């Protein structure tokens, strides 16, 4: 298992290098200047600004400087937020985005797996069809529809939770955003668990367990759950990355000061270091989530490690 983990971790390095390189050159293809304003700057002022941020150097020189800075953990200065480094800007909003995303992922997993198991256990019954239809609704409804509906119902008609803004330490501001993020992922996990569990329940060793007279709880939890979770774990990595990087819409709907706003604002302002920093941070979290999913997959199915 240790050697398998090392191989997976070693594969992250070239992927990160490609991600940094692509983000650097693609963002430079955007038309316009980072210092373009409604009122045209004098050429001397524009030249001084470009020299101050190193934009007067050849593109490959800029690329080398940026890669060297990233290797040292420095994402550079922001072009629009004066006197701020990109690390500082991301650090102010990233903890909140991570909190919302990780709690939503855990909630989706804890709710989706039991519901999928129950639907598989009660296959082709009214409960099964009702759960799967509701889960399909949760999958197809986008966050910018679910969020306002939840805010309208539980913030206006039944004012149980806060619907806008954020105060540190007050979890009532995070309940509706977490539910909005967790709903599509939990619905998909439930459908995935149901299909996988149904297939496992048809296996010969499960029939043998039933023939031995084992109770249903023992058969489901001890024999069927672990192999049924393999497809769910494969989806877990992309799902966690989705709720963390997809919190942008939810943050906008509920007015949360997360890090997602910097990606949009940085793209509008052509703030190259800020956009590349956000892409790199989201890319790292996506790779880490997929790495954890691969390790869990290897733990659930030893044949993966042997391969």
PADRENSE-280073 format. One line per field, with one value per residue (C-alpha): residue number from 0; residue in three letters; chain; x, z negated, y negated. Coordinates in pm, whole numbers. Layout:
<sites>
num [NUM ...] .
residu [Ala ...] .
chaine [A ...] .
px [X ...] .
pz [Z ...] .
py [Y ...] .
</sites>
This chain:
<sites>
num [0 1 2 3 4 5 6 7 8 9 10 11 12 13 14 15 16 17 18 19 20 21 22 23 24 25 26 27 28 29 30 31 32 33 34 35 36 37 38 39 40 41 42 43 44 45 46 47 48 49 50 51 52 53 54 55 56 57 58 59 60 61 62 63 64 65 66 67 68 69 70 71 72 73 74 75 76 77 78 79 80 81 82 83 84 85 86 87 88 89 90 91 92 93 94 95 96 97 98 99 100 101 102 103 104 105 106 107 108 109 110 111 112 113 114 115 116 117 118 119 120 121 122 123 124 125 126 127 128 129 130 131 132 133 134 135 136 137 138 139 140 141 142 143 144 145 146 147 148 149 150 151 152 153 154 155 156 157 158 159 160 161 162 163 164 165 166 167 168 169 170 171 172 173 174 175 176 177 178 179 180 181 182 183 184 185 186 187 188 189 190 191 192 193 194 195 196 197 198 199 200 201 202 203 204 205 206 207 208 209 210 211 212 213 214 215 216 217 218 219 220 221 222 223 224 225 226 227 228 229 230 231 232 233 234 235 236 237 238 239 240 241 242 243 244 245 246 247 248 249 250 251 252 253 254 255 256 257 258 259 260 261 262 263 264 265 266 267 268 269 270 271 272 273 274 275 276 277 278 279 280 281 282 283 284 285 286 287 288 289 290 291 292 293 294 295 296 297 298 299 300 301 302 303 304 305 306] .
residu [Unk Unk Unk Unk Unk Unk Unk Unk Unk Unk Unk Unk Unk Unk Unk Unk Unk Unk Unk Unk Unk Unk Unk Unk Unk Unk Unk Unk Unk Unk Unk Unk Unk Unk Unk Unk Unk Unk Unk Unk Unk Unk Unk Unk Unk Unk Unk Unk Unk Unk Unk Unk Unk Unk Unk Unk Unk Unk Unk Unk Unk Unk Unk Unk Unk Unk Unk Unk Unk Unk Unk Unk Unk Unk Unk Unk Unk Unk Unk Unk Unk Unk Unk Unk Unk Unk Unk Unk Unk Unk Unk Unk Unk Unk Unk Unk Unk Unk Unk Unk Unk Unk Unk Unk Unk Unk Unk Unk Unk Unk Unk Unk Unk Unk Unk Unk Unk Unk Unk Unk Unk Unk Unk Unk Unk Unk Unk Unk Unk Unk Unk Unk Unk Unk Unk Unk Unk Unk Unk Unk Unk Unk Unk Unk Unk Unk Unk Unk Unk Unk Unk Unk Unk Unk Unk Unk Unk Unk Unk Unk Unk Unk Unk Unk Unk Unk Unk Unk Unk Unk Unk Unk Unk Unk Unk Unk Unk Unk Unk Unk Unk Unk Unk Unk Unk Unk Unk Unk Unk Unk Unk Unk Unk Unk Unk Unk Unk Unk Unk Unk Unk Unk Unk Unk Unk Unk Unk Unk Unk Unk Unk Unk Unk Unk Unk Unk Unk Unk Unk Unk Unk Unk Unk Unk Unk Unk Unk Unk Unk Unk Unk Unk Unk Unk Unk Unk Unk Unk Unk Unk Unk Unk Unk Unk Unk Unk Unk Unk Unk Unk Unk Unk Unk Unk Unk Unk Unk Unk Unk Unk Unk Unk Unk Unk Unk Unk Unk Unk Unk Unk Unk Unk Unk Unk Unk Unk Unk Unk Unk Unk Unk Unk Unk Unk Unk Unk Unk Unk Unk Unk Unk Unk Unk Unk Unk Unk Unk Unk Unk Unk Unk Unk Unk Unk Unk Unk Unk] .
chaine [A A A A A A A A A A A A A A A A A A A A A A A A A A A A A A A A A A A A A A A A A A A A A A A A A A A A A A A A A A A A A A A A A A A A A A A A A A A A A A A A A A A A A A A A A A A A A A A A A A A A A A A A A A A A A A A A A A A A A A A A A A A A A A A A A A A A A A A A A A A A A A A A A A A A A A A A A A A A A A A A A A A A A A A A A A A A A A A A A A A A A A A A A A A A A A A A A A A A A A A A A A A A A A A A A A A A A A A A A A A A A A A A A A A A A A A A A A A A A A A A A A A A A A A A A A A A A A A A A A A A A A A A A A A A A A A A A A A A A A A A A A A A A A A A A A A A A A A A A A A A A A A A A A A] .
px [0 287 450 113 67 416 348 25 188 481 234 106 429 420 46 99 375 148 -131 95 232 -106 -263 28 23 -356 -428 -183 -397 -676 -697 -630 -393 -420 -385 -644 -890 -1176 -932 -624 -305 -11 248 513 286 186 552 638 354 460 821 713 531 786 558 818 1037 1011 730 962 1146 815 728 1055 1010 655 748 1034 796 538 809 878 510 484 199 308 148 -204 -235 -566 -552 -267 -17 -162 -1 -213 -136 -295 -607 -666 -592 -870 -1147 -1019 -1090 -1458 -1480 -1307 -1535 -1848 -1718 -1588 -1896 -2118 -1918 -1940 -2313 -2370 -2181 -2348 -2693 -2648 -2497 -2768 -3045 -2891 -2853 -3215 -3334 -3137 -3271 -3627 -3571 -3875 -4097 -4270 -3995 -3727 -3902 -3979 -3619 -3476 -3717 -3630 -3260 -3301 -3460 -3165 -2920 -3082 -3161 -2865 -2735 -2851 -3208 -3192 -3015 -3277 -3559 -3408 -3346 -3708 -3856 -3627 -3520 -3838 -4146 -3997 -3705 -3497 -3157 -2964 -2973 -2702 -2370 -2149 -2037 -1750 -1870 -2237 -2316 -2668 -2517 -2371 -2664 -2840 -2517 -2402 -2737 -2735 -2391 -2460 -2793 -2673 -2374 -2581 -2844 -2583 -2417 -2755 -2819 -2464 -2487 -2821 -2693 -2372 -2547 -2803 -2523 -2343 -2660 -2689 -2342 -2297 -2126 -2420 -2657 -2434 -2459 -2838 -2836 -2642 -2923 -2725 -2936 -2998 -2798 -2496 -2519 -2553 -2292 -2034 -2047 -2211 -2117 -1743 -1754 -2058 -1863 -1595 -1783 -1886 -1524 -1423 -1673 -1570 -1260 -1430 -1731 -1526 -1340 -1675 -1825 -1508 -1456 -1830 -1896 -1857 -2226 -2335 -2108 -2258 -2617 -2572 -2323 -2043 -1688 -1524 -1238 -1451 -1519 -1150 -1153 -1434 -1312 -957 -1070 -1269 -979 -719 -536 -304 -142 -477 -646 -349 -330 -696 -656 -353 -526 -835 -615 -418 -735 -875 -557 -544 -909 -849 -537 -736 -1003 -737 -590 -934 -1002 -679 -775 -1119 -992 -637 -624 -565 -245 -122 -183] .
pz [0 -79 260 430 246 344 711 699 521 765 1051 910 979 1363 1354 1141 1373 1676 1488 1397 1751 1921 1685 1735 2116 2163 1938 2144 2452 2308 2500 2327 2058 1682 1638 1897 1759 1891 1916 2118 1915 2048 2216 1957 1666 1838 1902 1536 1419 1651 1534 1168 1215 1452 1756 1968 1969 2243 2192 2124 1862 1693 1706 1543 1266 1201 1186 949 726 726 630 326 241 366 610 674 620 726 1005 884 504 425 155 140 238 402 109 -129 80 123 -244 -351 -169 -123 -480 -443 -97 -227 -529 -318 -58 -296 -522 -214 -86 -422 -446 -91 -163 -500 -353 -8 -104 -354 -121 168 -47 -158 200 311 18 108 483 712 426 380 143 398 683 462 344 693 840 566 619 992 909 687 965 1237 1033 1046 741 862 855 532 336 390 327 -5 -96 -11 -211 -515 -523 -434 -487 -777 -898 -1049 -894 -767 -392 -324 -469 -718 -1076 -1203 -1456 -1354 -1174 -1086 -789 -649 -678 -354 -148 -269 -185 159 234 81 256 609 481 223 484 723 443 354 712 748 419 515 847 697 398 620 822 509 358 663 599 506 175 68 151 -63 -351 -323 -311 -639 -803 -878 -975 -712 -896 -913 -543 -431 -656 -686 -346 -89 -193 -126 236 304 198 467 737 474 366 731 753 415 543 825 598 324 582 733 408 322 663 733 426 643 736 380 242 485 404 27 20 -145 -151 -12 232 538 595 659 960 1131 1033 1129 1474 1526 1415 1604 1276 1407 1078 896 1165 1194 816 794 1079 906 569 719 925 619 427 721 747 371 363 649 473 156 366 535 198 62 380 331 -29 71 366 311 676 767 562 720 1068] .
py [0 -239 -184 -231 -563 -681 -609 -805 -1100 -1107 -1142 -1472 -1662 -1661 -1727 -2037 -2154 -2122 -2302 -2596 -2621 -2608 -2859 -3100 -3100 -3076 -3373 -3578 -3517 -3733 -4062 -4391 -4507 -4447 -4822 -4922 -5175 -5385 -5672 -5583 -5599 -5798 -5573 -5664 -5566 -5242 -5158 -5220 -4995 -4714 -4750 -4746 -4413 -4262 -4265 -4441 -4130 -3862 -3614 -3320 -3527 -3607 -3238 -3137 -3392 -3276 -2906 -2988 -3183 -2902 -2654 -2872 -2910 -3269 -3338 -3695 -4037 -4124 -4379 -4523 -4485 -4718 -4618 -4265 -3939 -3671 -3441 -3691 -3737 -3366 -3305 -3541 -3353 -3000 -2874 -2959 -2798 -2486 -2468 -2488 -2243 -1977 -1987 -1960 -1662 -1482 -1553 -1428 -1105 -1040 -1098 -948 -610 -506 -622 -430 -118 -141 -189 118 321 215 242 198 83 -250 -366 -282 -466 -767 -800 -763 -1019 -1265 -1201 -1261 -1595 -1679 -1595 -1806 -2119 -2363 -2545 -2887 -2751 -2550 -2827 -3100 -2849 -2746 -3111 -3194 -2906 -2892 -3254 -3444 -3226 -3028 -3240 -2963 -3043 -3345 -3393 -3652 -3763 -3589 -3639 -3421 -3166 -3181 -2855 -2966 -3153 -2828 -2587 -2678 -2709 -2367 -2206 -2371 -2228 -1886 -1822 -1730 -1534 -1345 -1265 -1126 -926 -774 -665 -532 -340 -187 -55 79 237 409 565 682 827 1054 1203 1567 1496 1280 1566 1789 1541 1545 1925 1933 1743 1425 1122 856 590 818 907 547 387 664 830 603 249 256 380 161 -148 -106 -304 -560 -612 -653 -938 -1080 -1259 -1452 -1514 -1681 -1885 -1984 -2113 -2306 -2464 -2486 -2697 -3009 -3017 -2944 -3213 -3463 -3362 -3382 -3669 -3471 -3615 -3302 -3275 -3209 -3578 -3638 -3408 -3597 -3943 -3856 -3740 -4059 -4278 -4069 -4021 -3750 -3641 -3625 -3416 -3182 -3153 -3053 -2803 -2654 -2629 -2466 -2236 -2126 -2048 -1854 -1646 -1586 -1478 -1235 -1105 -1034 -861 -647 -547 -457 -262 -71 3 130 336 480 586 221 213 534 395] .
</sites>
